[in-house]
């Protein structure tokens, strides 16, 4: 497993003129809604005409910096929704980085429109999603990290809840439930997950955009992976570290025909990732796999019987 040195990425970007730490913008006491560009015609509700109440943050004079990275490529249909869901959190200490892989759609227009409120963005050919994520985090100066893809979006008040959980609990990793929005039908499904404990860490379960972690435990994404990059990251990043589950949805994943999780053409890539992750020079054989799966099924039944999920 060859993982990149993020300091090399950072030095390369700095050599091109990027100044770190990245500049911040001040959130006005009334919030950003009135300052941001008008939403597209017909868009209502969160995150178009609604914002997180900025007075939520008035109880503390200092909030830890949160760095959010968005990798993107030709997702102009959803990108603006993603951006607004980050900015309209009205979080008072936000670093937002967007790494676009040289999109040929309207993504660049959207990025330019919102550039005054984005800490750093670029639109140029890169090495794919994993590489874009690593490039983004190489510039991070935040105390806490999160990554959200450009076809997903955060729900209202999420940064307030997540930052408050980090502050009150002192954990390294915070995670929550999620919603799936099926674009073709308009159906919305909730994904509830069990507490993420080390013995069951090999069972896929975390909702990727509903995860946040301390910069102190950050690990680079394995760039050879195409689909399972988040799953593999959790195997390294979460194990052995303290964590806290927020038992409510924190994000929405837009399920559409081009999404990796629903595109049948990506089946071979998922299998290729599986072989790489469990190869001898990576995570190796998953011992007691049948036992782990069996016990996890029992655990799920117990939680459901007790109405805990």
C-alpha positions as CSV (number, residue, x, y, z in Angstrom):
1,X,0.0,0.0,0.0
2,X,1.6,3.2,-1.2
3,X,0.2,6.3,0.6
4,X,1.2,9.8,-0.5
5,X,3.0,12.3,1.7
6,X,0.6,15.2,2.0
7,X,3.5,17.6,2.8
8,X,4.8,17.1,-0.7
9,X,1.4,18.0,-2.1
10,X,1.3,21.1,0.1
11,X,4.8,22.2,-0.9
12,X,3.9,21.8,-4.6
13,X,0.8,23.9,-4.2
14,X,2.7,26.5,-2.2
15,X,5.3,26.7,-4.9
16,X,2.5,27.6,-7.3
17,X,1.6,30.6,-5.1
18,X,-0.9,29.1,-2.7
19,X,-0.5,30.8,0.7
20,X,-1.1,28.8,3.9
21,X,-2.9,29.0,6.2
22,X,-5.7,29.8,3.7
23,X,-7.5,33.0,4.2
24,X,-10.8,33.0,6.2
25,X,-14.0,35.0,5.7
26,X,-16.1,36.5,8.5
27,X,-19.7,35.4,8.9
28,X,-21.9,38.4,9.6
29,X,-24.1,38.4,12.6
30,X,-27.1,38.0,10.3
31,X,-25.6,35.0,8.5
32,X,-24.5,34.5,4.9
33,X,-27.9,34.0,3.2
34,X,-28.4,37.6,2.1
35,X,-24.8,37.8,0.8
36,X,-24.7,34.6,-1.3
37,X,-25.8,34.6,-4.9
38,X,-29.6,34.1,-5.4
39,X,-30.5,30.4,-5.7
40,X,-31.7,29.1,-9.1
41,X,-35.3,29.7,-9.9
42,X,-37.7,27.3,-8.1
43,X,-35.2,26.3,-5.4
44,X,-36.7,26.6,-2.0
45,X,-35.9,25.4,1.6
46,X,-32.6,24.2,2.8
47,X,-30.0,25.1,1.6
48,X,-31.5,27.6,-0.8
49,X,-33.7,30.0,1.1
50,X,-33.0,28.8,4.7
51,X,-29.8,29.1,6.8
52,X,-28.6,27.9,10.1
53,X,-29.4,30.5,12.7
54,X,-26.1,32.3,13.4
55,X,-27.1,33.1,16.9
56,X,-26.5,29.4,17.8
57,X,-22.8,30.2,18.0
58,X,-23.2,33.2,20.2
59,X,-22.7,31.2,23.4
60,X,-19.0,30.7,22.7
61,X,-16.4,33.3,21.7
62,X,-14.1,30.7,20.1
63,X,-15.1,27.7,18.0
64,X,-12.5,25.1,16.7
65,X,-11.7,25.4,13.0
66,X,-13.4,22.9,10.8
67,X,-11.9,22.1,7.4
68,X,-14.2,20.7,4.7
69,X,-12.9,19.3,1.4
70,X,-15.1,18.7,-1.6
71,X,-13.7,16.7,-4.6
72,X,-15.6,17.3,-7.8
73,X,-15.7,16.4,-11.4
74,X,-18.6,17.3,-13.8
75,X,-21.2,17.5,-11.0
76,X,-22.6,20.9,-11.9
77,X,-26.1,19.6,-11.4
78,X,-25.5,19.2,-7.7
79,X,-22.4,21.3,-6.9
80,X,-24.2,24.5,-5.9
81,X,-26.4,22.6,-3.4
82,X,-23.3,21.1,-1.8
83,X,-21.5,24.5,-1.5
84,X,-24.6,26.2,0.0
85,X,-25.0,23.4,2.5
86,X,-21.5,24.1,3.7
87,X,-21.6,27.9,3.7
88,X,-25.1,28.3,5.2
89,X,-24.1,26.4,8.3
90,X,-22.8,29.9,9.2
91,X,-20.0,28.3,11.1
92,X,-17.8,31.0,12.5
93,X,-14.4,29.2,11.9
94,X,-14.7,27.4,8.6
95,X,-12.0,26.5,6.0
96,X,-13.7,25.2,2.8
97,X,-11.6,23.7,0.0
98,X,-12.9,22.5,-3.4
99,X,-10.7,20.5,-5.7
100,X,-12.3,20.2,-9.2
101,X,-10.7,17.8,-11.7
102,X,-11.1,20.1,-14.7
103,X,-14.9,19.8,-15.3
104,X,-16.3,20.4,-18.7
105,X,-19.8,21.4,-17.5
106,X,-20.9,24.5,-15.6
107,X,-18.9,23.7,-12.4
108,X,-16.3,26.4,-13.0
109,X,-19.1,29.0,-13.3
110,X,-20.5,27.9,-10.0
111,X,-17.1,27.9,-8.3
112,X,-16.4,31.4,-9.6
113,X,-19.8,32.6,-8.3
114,X,-19.1,31.4,-4.8
115,X,-15.3,32.0,-4.8
116,X,-15.5,34.9,-2.2
117,X,-16.6,32.4,0.4
118,X,-14.4,29.5,-0.6
119,X,-11.0,29.3,1.1
120,X,-9.4,27.7,-1.9
121,X,-10.5,26.1,-5.1
122,X,-9.0,24.9,-8.4
123,X,-10.3,23.4,-11.5
124,X,-7.7,21.3,-13.4
125,X,-6.9,17.7,-14.3
126,X,-5.9,15.7,-11.3
127,X,-5.4,12.0,-10.4
128,X,-9.1,11.3,-9.6
129,X,-11.3,11.6,-6.6
130,X,-8.7,10.2,-4.0
131,X,-6.0,12.5,-5.3
132,X,-8.3,15.5,-5.1
133,X,-9.2,14.7,-1.5
134,X,-5.5,14.4,-0.6
135,X,-4.6,17.6,-2.3
136,X,-7.4,19.4,-0.5
137,X,-6.4,18.1,3.0
138,X,-2.8,18.9,2.3
139,X,-3.8,22.6,2.7
140,X,-5.9,22.1,5.8
141,X,-5.2,24.1,9.0
142,X,-8.4,22.9,10.7
143,X,-8.7,21.2,14.0
144,X,-11.4,18.9,12.6
145,X,-11.9,17.5,9.2
146,X,-14.8,16.4,7.0
147,X,-15.1,15.6,3.3
148,X,-18.3,15.8,1.3
149,X,-18.6,14.9,-2.4
150,X,-20.1,17.3,-4.8
151,X,-23.4,15.4,-5.3
152,X,-24.1,15.2,-1.5
153,X,-25.0,17.9,1.0
154,X,-25.1,18.6,4.7
155,X,-28.3,19.1,6.6
156,X,-29.1,22.2,8.6
157,X,-27.3,22.9,11.9
158,X,-24.9,20.0,11.4
159,X,-21.6,21.9,12.1
160,X,-23.1,23.2,15.3
161,X,-24.0,19.7,16.4
162,X,-20.7,18.2,15.3
163,X,-18.5,20.9,16.8
164,X,-20.5,20.8,20.1
165,X,-20.0,17.0,20.2
166,X,-16.3,17.2,19.7
167,X,-16.0,19.9,22.4
168,X,-18.2,18.2,25.0
169,X,-16.9,14.6,24.5
170,X,-13.3,15.1,23.5
171,X,-13.5,12.2,21.1
172,X,-11.4,11.8,17.9
173,X,-14.3,10.8,15.5
174,X,-17.9,11.9,15.2
175,X,-20.4,10.2,12.9
176,X,-24.1,10.1,12.3
177,X,-27.0,8.8,10.3
178,X,-27.7,9.8,6.7
179,X,-30.5,10.2,4.1
180,X,-30.5,8.9,0.6
181,X,-32.4,11.0,-2.0
182,X,-33.3,8.9,-5.1
183,X,-33.3,11.6,-7.8
184,X,-35.4,9.5,-10.3
185,X,-38.3,8.9,-7.9
186,X,-37.9,11.7,-5.3
187,X,-37.9,9.0,-2.6
188,X,-36.0,9.7,0.6
189,X,-34.6,6.8,2.7
190,X,-33.0,7.1,6.1
191,X,-29.8,5.1,6.9
192,X,-29.4,4.3,10.5
193,X,-26.2,2.6,11.7
194,X,-25.0,0.7,14.7
195,X,-22.3,2.0,16.9
196,X,-19.0,1.6,15.0
197,X,-16.8,-0.6,17.2
198,X,-13.4,-2.1,16.4
199,X,-14.5,-5.7,16.3
200,X,-17.0,-5.0,13.5
201,X,-14.9,-2.4,11.7
202,X,-14.6,-4.5,8.6
203,X,-18.4,-4.5,8.2
204,X,-19.2,-1.5,5.9
205,X,-21.6,0.8,7.7
206,X,-20.5,4.4,8.1
207,X,-22.3,7.1,6.1
208,X,-19.3,8.8,4.5
209,X,-20.6,12.5,4.4
210,X,-21.8,12.1,8.0
211,X,-18.3,11.5,9.3
212,X,-15.9,14.0,10.9
213,X,-12.6,13.5,12.6
214,X,-9.7,15.2,14.5
215,X,-6.8,16.5,12.4
216,X,-4.6,14.7,14.9
217,X,-5.7,11.3,13.5
218,X,-5.9,12.2,9.8
219,X,-4.6,9.8,7.3
220,X,-4.3,10.2,3.5
221,X,-6.7,8.4,1.2
222,X,-5.3,5.5,-0.8
223,X,-5.2,6.8,-4.3
224,X,-5.2,3.5,-6.1
225,X,-8.8,2.9,-5.0
226,X,-11.7,4.0,-7.2
227,X,-14.8,3.2,-5.1
228,X,-14.0,1.9,-1.7
229,X,-11.7,4.7,-0.7
230,X,-13.8,5.8,2.3
231,X,-14.3,2.2,3.6
232,X,-10.5,1.6,3.4
233,X,-9.8,4.9,5.1
234,X,-11.9,4.0,8.1
235,X,-10.0,0.8,8.6
236,X,-6.8,2.9,9.3
237,X,-8.2,6.2,10.6
238,X,-10.9,5.0,13.1
239,X,-9.5,1.9,14.7
240,X,-8.3,2.4,18.2
241,X,-9.6,6.0,18.4
242,X,-12.5,7.3,20.5
243,X,-15.7,8.0,18.7
244,X,-19.2,9.3,19.2
245,X,-22.4,8.6,17.3
246,X,-25.0,11.3,16.7
247,X,-28.3,9.5,16.3
248,X,-29.8,11.6,13.6
249,X,-29.2,12.3,9.9
250,X,-26.3,14.7,9.2
251,X,-26.2,14.5,5.4
252,X,-28.0,13.7,2.2
253,X,-26.6,11.5,-0.6
254,X,-28.2,12.2,-4.0
255,X,-28.6,8.8,-5.6
256,X,-28.5,9.2,-9.4
257,X,-27.5,7.0,-12.4
258,X,-23.9,8.4,-12.6
259,X,-23.2,7.9,-8.9
260,X,-20.5,5.2,-8.2
261,X,-22.7,3.4,-5.8
262,X,-25.5,2.9,-8.3
263,X,-23.7,2.7,-11.7
264,X,-23.6,-1.0,-12.8
265,X,-20.5,-0.1,-15.0
266,X,-18.5,0.4,-11.8
267,X,-19.0,-3.2,-10.6
268,X,-15.6,-4.3,-11.8
269,X,-14.0,-1.3,-10.0
270,X,-15.6,-2.3,-6.8
271,X,-14.3,-5.8,-7.1
272,X,-10.8,-4.5,-8.0
273,X,-10.8,-2.4,-4.9
274,X,-11.9,-5.4,-2.8
275,X,-8.9,-7.4,-4.1
276,X,-6.5,-4.6,-3.3
277,X,-7.8,-3.9,0.2
278,X,-7.5,-7.5,1.3
279,X,-4.2,-8.3,-0.5
280,X,-1.3,-9.4,1.7
281,X,0.6,-6.1,1.2
282,X,-2.5,-4.1,2.4
283,X,-4.9,-5.2,5.1
284,X,-4.4,-9.0,4.5
285,X,-6.9,-11.8,5.1
286,X,-10.0,-11.0,7.0
287,X,-9.8,-13.7,9.7
288,X,-12.9,-14.9,11.4
289,X,-15.0,-13.1,8.7
290,X,-17.9,-15.5,8.9
291,X,-18.0,-15.2,12.7
292,X,-17.9,-11.4,12.5
293,X,-20.8,-11.3,9.9
294,X,-22.8,-13.8,12.0
295,X,-22.3,-11.8,15.3
296,X,-23.1,-8.5,13.5
297,X,-26.4,-10.0,12.3
298,X,-27.3,-10.9,15.8
299,X,-26.3,-7.4,17.0
300,X,-28.6,-5.9,14.3
301,X,-31.6,-8.0,15.4
302,X,-31.0,-7.0,19.1
303,X,-30.8,-3.3,18.3
304,X,-34.0,-3.5,16.1
305,X,-35.9,-5.5,18.8
306,X,-35.0,-2.9,21.4
307,X,-35.9,-0.1,18.9
308,X,-32.4,1.3,19.1
309,X,-32.2,1.7,15.3
